[in-house]
Amino acid sequence: MKPPVTNRDQAKARARELRVEFGASGTPISHAEARERVAAELGYRHWNIASARLSNEPEVPLQVGDLMAGRYLKQPFTGRVPGGRELAGGAAYDITIGFDEAVDAVDFESLSNLRTQVQITVSEAGSCLPHERRPAAHAVEQTGAGAV
């Protein structure tokens, strides 16, 4: 499953993919036709409308409902994003991660603190930002269907 198209650059990339797919199947299409097909896939009447609408939408590293996998406090996890909010006009995001299985937040054998969800701050690029109480980033996330 391909990630959803949310901005103009992704739409252009999808148009290039369509040209390759159609060319490989023996039915080459023009770049303009590929863009029109992408616009139709996205529910727009034609490329100009899609391009105008998509150009104003920011690229968000994570969306509510996205699958996630990675490491939290050096432990592997899988889960979903049940919520989040934009910070500083899109420069960063507060993301809540709901773990599929609880993750122990304590690195000590005789003590345990299982967490079923955490809130992290991620940059515009999607990498975890350090927090004042945690000088080093505490989560390394990988998103998308291929990560889970």
Secondary structure, DSSP 8 states (H G I E B T S, - for coil): ------SHHHHHHHHHHHHHHHHHTT----HHHHHHHHHHHTT-SSHHHHHHHHHTS---S--TT-EEEEEETTEEEEEEEEEEEEEGGGTEEEEEEEEEEEEE---BTTB--EEEEEEEEEETTS-B--BTTBSS--EEEEESGGG-
